[in-house]
Amino acid sequence: MSSLSESTPASAPGKVILLGEHAVVYGQPAIAFPVSTLRTRVTIRDAAQLRVTSAIWDRTYQIADAAMHADPVYSVLSLTAEALGVPIPIRHYNIESDIPAASGLGSGAALSAALGRAVAAAAGLNLDPAVLNSVVFEVERLYHGTPSGIDNTVVVYEKPVYFVRGHPIQLLHVQAEYTFVVADTGIRAPTRESVADVRALMVTQPAATTRAVSAIGDLVARTRDALAVGDVTAVGRCMNLNHTLLQQLTVSSPELDRLMQVATDAGALGAKLSGGGRGGNMIALVNPETTSTIEMALRAAGAVHTFVTVLRAGMETAT
């Protein structure tokens, strides 16, 4: 039997990418960590038909309808059930989420992971994290076309990771505590589009794009070393340089650039966009005592929402 019962909501966290987005698609490393205070939750109720609801939709699925197989939500249900070796449990699955959509915080992966766990709970079975990770990655392909795999990995395992596509997961070891302010531009920008645009740059400007991608990979490696020894200044410097390279890849926006500048002017040690870019969120490394000042400055500059999250020693071993 599953340790998660039908009476207990299945859930999964959001995530933030610290460094390496976009370059990770091309084999470079990236660093990301979970944001456990932002979660997607799925509750299960008895139902006569397969039904999935949320604040923005109410869908009833006919399992025999082949058209449903292209629907990402249905794909989670069917792929999870297939992995478990059972039919899709006929239930009413209700989704609630604190994670803004299309903002770089892993909302799609969190939805898939939480819903997959709910299917397992409804079936009364355990779902191996590696199997769930594969399911969520497959569904991410429907959302993003060529996902890196970082969203599903961080969201499913709920650990900070040093991630290289196609390689075994490396948990990120951190010395000291790092405080971040995350600010939302309010602009919803699908990751699929920015990923496709960088891919196009690889064709039209291969030399410059390859240099930028490689330089991002170098910054990620330097950041991993800095995090391991508690070098906060070096981490901030690498974040600033990473943002400049993401600007070269055309995935920033005036709104993100402005929030980055406002954060650094208010005392942040480093700042950059986080996620797909073109909107969504930026992340700033701050001294804890400046958190409120920087949040107020970001909101005054147009951020529609801010929150504080922490990367600390021991997260890689927490359960």
C-alpha positions in Angstrom: 0.0 0.0 0.0 1.0 3.6 -0.6 2.2 5.6 2.4 0.0 8.4 0.9 -3.7 7.8 1.5 -6.7 9.1 -0.5 -7.5 11.4 2.4 -4.1 13.0 2.3 -3.5 15.6 -0.5 -0.7 14.6 -2.9 1.7 17.4 -3.4 4.9 18.7 -5.1 6.9 21.9 -4.6 7.9 24.7 -6.9 11.5 25.2 -7.9 13.9 28.0 -8.9 16.9 27.8 -11.2 19.8 29.5 -9.7 22.1 29.4 -12.7 22.2 27.5 -16.0 18.8 27.8 -17.6 18.8 27.4 -21.4 22.4 26.3 -21.5 21.4 23.1 -19.7 19.5 22.1 -22.9 22.9 21.9 -24.6 24.7 19.7 -22.1 25.9 22.4 -19.7 25.3 22.1 -16.0 22.6 23.9 -14.1 21.9 24.5 -10.4 18.3 24.5 -9.1 16.6 23.9 -5.7 13.0 23.3 -4.5 10.7 26.0 -3.0 8.7 24.0 -0.5 6.6 27.0 0.6 5.0 27.0 -2.9 3.2 23.8 -3.7 0.7 22.1 -5.9 -1.8 19.8 -4.1 -4.2 17.2 -5.4 -7.1 15.9 -3.4 -9.0 12.8 -4.4 -12.7 12.1 -4.1 -15.0 9.3 -5.1 -16.6 9.9 -8.5 -18.6 8.0 -11.2 -16.5 9.5 -14.0 -12.9 10.5 -14.3 -12.8 14.2 -13.5 -10.0 16.7 -13.0 -10.8 20.2 -11.6 -8.9 23.3 -10.6 -9.5 27.0 -10.1 -9.4 27.4 -13.9 -10.9 24.2 -15.4 -13.4 21.4 -14.9 -12.7 18.5 -17.2 -14.4 15.1 -17.5 -12.4 12.5 -19.4 -13.7 9.6 -21.5 -10.9 7.1 -21.4 -11.9 5.7 -24.8 -11.5 9.1 -26.5 -8.2 9.1 -28.3 -8.1 12.9 -28.5 -7.5 13.0 -24.8 -4.1 11.4 -25.2 -2.7 14.7 -26.4 -3.9 16.5 -23.2 -1.1 17.0 -20.7 -3.3 16.4 -17.7 -4.7 13.2 -19.2 -1.2 12.1 -20.1 -0.1 12.2 -16.5 -3.1 10.1 -15.5 -2.5 7.5 -18.3 1.3 7.4 -18.1 1.2 7.0 -14.3 -1.4 4.3 -14.4 0.6 2.5 -17.1 3.7 2.6 -15.0 1.8 1.2 -12.1 0.3 -1.6 -14.2 -3.3 -0.6 -13.5 -6.2 1.2 -15.2 -6.6 4.9 -14.4 -8.4 5.0 -11.1 -11.8 6.6 -11.6 -11.8 9.5 -9.2 -12.4 13.2 -8.9 -8.9 14.8 -8.8 -9.0 18.4 -7.5 -5.9 20.6 -8.1 -4.9 23.6 -5.9 -1.6 25.5 -6.4 0.3 28.3 -5.0 2.7 28.3 -7.9 2.2 30.9 -10.6 1.9 29.4 -14.1 4.4 30.2 -16.9 6.7 32.0 -14.5 9.8 29.8 -14.3 8.9 28.2 -11.0 8.1 24.7 -12.2 4.3 24.9 -12.1 3.8 22.4 -14.9 6.2 19.8 -13.4 4.7 20.3 -9.9 1.2 19.7 -11.3 2.4 16.5 -13.1 4.2 15.2 -10.0 1.4 15.9 -7.6 -1.2 14.4 -9.9 1.0 11.3 -10.5 1.3 10.8 -6.8 -2.5 11.2 -6.5 -3.1 8.5 -9.1 -0.8 6.1 -7.1 -2.6 6.9 -3.9 -6.0 6.3 -5.6 -4.6 2.9 -6.8 -3.3 2.1 -3.3 0.2 1.6 -4.7 3.7 3.0 -4.2 5.2 5.0 -7.0 9.0 4.9 -7.2 10.4 8.4 -7.5 12.5 7.4 -10.6 9.4 6.2 -12.3 7.5 9.4 -11.5 10.4 11.4 -12.7 10.2 9.7 -16.1 6.5 10.3 -16.3 6.8 14.0 -15.4 9.6 14.4 -18.0 7.5 12.8 -20.7 4.7 15.2 -19.9 7.1 18.2 -19.8 7.9 17.3 -23.5 4.3 18.2 -24.3 4.7 21.5 -22.6 8.2 22.6 -23.6 9.2 20.6 -26.7 12.8 19.9 -25.6 12.9 20.2 -21.8 16.2 20.0 -20.0 14.9 17.6 -17.3 15.8 19.9 -14.5 12.2 20.9 -13.5 11.0 17.3 -13.1 14.2 16.3 -11.3 14.0 19.0 -8.6 10.3 18.8 -8.2 10.1 15.0 -7.9 13.1 14.6 -5.5 12.7 17.9 -3.6 16.5 18.3 -3.4 18.9 21.0 -4.6 20.7 19.6 -7.6 23.7 20.2 -9.8 22.1 18.9 -13.0 23.7 17.8 -16.3 21.3 16.4 -18.8 21.7 12.7 -19.4 24.0 12.2 -16.4 23.2 10.8 -12.9 21.7 13.3 -10.5 24.2 15.1 -8.3 22.9 16.5 -5.1 24.2 20.0 -4.4 26.2 20.4 -1.2 26.0 23.8 0.3 28.0 25.5 3.1 26.3 28.2 5.0 22.8 29.7 4.3 21.9 31.8 1.2 18.8 34.0 1.2 17.1 34.9 -2.0 14.3 37.2 -3.0 12.2 36.1 -6.0 10.2 38.7 -7.8 7.5 38.1 -10.4 7.2 40.4 -13.4 3.6 39.4 -13.9 4.3 38.5 -17.5 3.4 35.0 -18.5 6.0 33.7 -21.0 5.8 30.0 -22.1 9.2 28.3 -21.8 8.6 26.4 -25.0 9.0 29.7 -27.1 12.2 30.9 -25.5 13.8 27.4 -25.8 12.8 27.4 -29.5 14.3 30.8 -30.0 17.7 29.8 -28.5 17.6 26.8 -30.7 17.1 29.1 -33.7 20.1 31.2 -32.6 22.2 28.0 -32.6 21.4 27.8 -36.3 21.7 31.4 -37.3 24.6 32.5 -35.0 26.3 29.2 -34.0 29.7 30.5 -32.9 28.4 33.3 -30.6 25.6 31.2 -29.2 27.9 28.3 -28.5 30.3 30.6 -26.7 27.6 32.1 -24.5 26.2 28.6 -23.6 29.7 27.4 -22.8 30.4 30.5 -20.6 27.2 29.8 -18.7 28.4 26.3 -18.0 31.6 27.6 -16.6 29.7 30.0 -14.3 27.6 27.2 -13.0 30.7 25.1 -12.1 32.2 28.2 -10.4 29.0 28.7 -8.5 28.9 25.1 -7.3 32.4 25.5 -5.9 31.5 28.9 -4.3 28.4 27.4 -2.6 30.4 24.6 -1.2 32.8 26.9 0.7 30.3 29.7 1.6 31.6 32.3 -0.8 28.5 34.5 -1.0 30.2 37.3 -3.0 31.4 34.9 -5.7 27.9 33.4 -6.1 26.4 36.9 -6.6 29.0 37.8 -9.1 28.3 34.6 -11.1 24.6 35.4 -11.1 25.2 38.9 -12.6 27.4 37.4 -15.3 24.9 34.7 -16.0 22.2 37.3 -16.6 24.3 39.2 -19.1 24.8 36.0 -21.1 21.1 35.3 -21.0 20.5 38.7 -22.4 22.8 37.7 -25.3 20.7 34.7 -25.8 17.7 37.1 -26.2 15.7 35.5 -23.3 15.6 38.4 -20.9 13.1 41.3 -21.2 13.1 45.0 -20.2 11.0 44.2 -17.2 13.5 41.5 -16.0 16.4 43.8 -16.7 14.8 46.6 -14.7 14.1 44.4 -11.7 17.6 43.0 -11.7 19.0 46.6 -11.7 16.6 47.7 -8.9 17.6 44.7 -6.8 21.3 45.3 -7.1 20.9 49.1 -6.5 19.0 48.2 -3.3 21.9 46.1 -2.1 21.5 42.6 -3.6 24.7 40.7 -4.0 23.6 39.4 -7.4 20.5 39.0 -9.5 19.3 37.4 -12.7 16.3 36.0 -14.4 15.2 32.5 -13.3 13.5 30.1 -15.7 12.6 30.4 -19.3 12.8 34.2 -19.3 11.0 36.9 -21.4 8.9 37.4 -18.2 8.2 35.3 -15.2 10.6 35.7 -12.3 14.0 37.0 -11.4 16.0 35.9 -8.4 18.3 38.0 -6.2 20.9 36.9 -3.6 20.6 39.1 -0.6 21.9 39.7 2.9 19.0 38.6 5.3 18.9 42.1 6.9 18.2 43.7 3.5 15.4 41.4 2.5 12.5 43.8 3.3 14.2 46.8 1.7 14.8 44.8 -1.5 11.3 43.4 -1.6 9.8 46.9 -1.3 12.1 48.3 -4.0 11.1 45.5 -6.4 7.4 45.9 -5.8 7.8 49.7 -6.3 9.5 48.9 -9.6 6.6 46.8 -10.9 7.0 43.3 -9.4 3.5 41.9 -8.9 4.6 39.5 -6.2 7.8 38.8 -4.2 8.8 36.0 -1.8 11.8 34.9 0.1 13.4 31.5 -0.1 16.5 30.0 1.4 19.1 27.5 0.2 20.9 26.0 3.2 23.3 23.3 4.2 21.6 19.9 4.8 18.8 20.4 2.2 20.4 17.6 0.1 19.9 15.1 2.9 16.5 16.3 4.2 13.6 14.0 3.9 
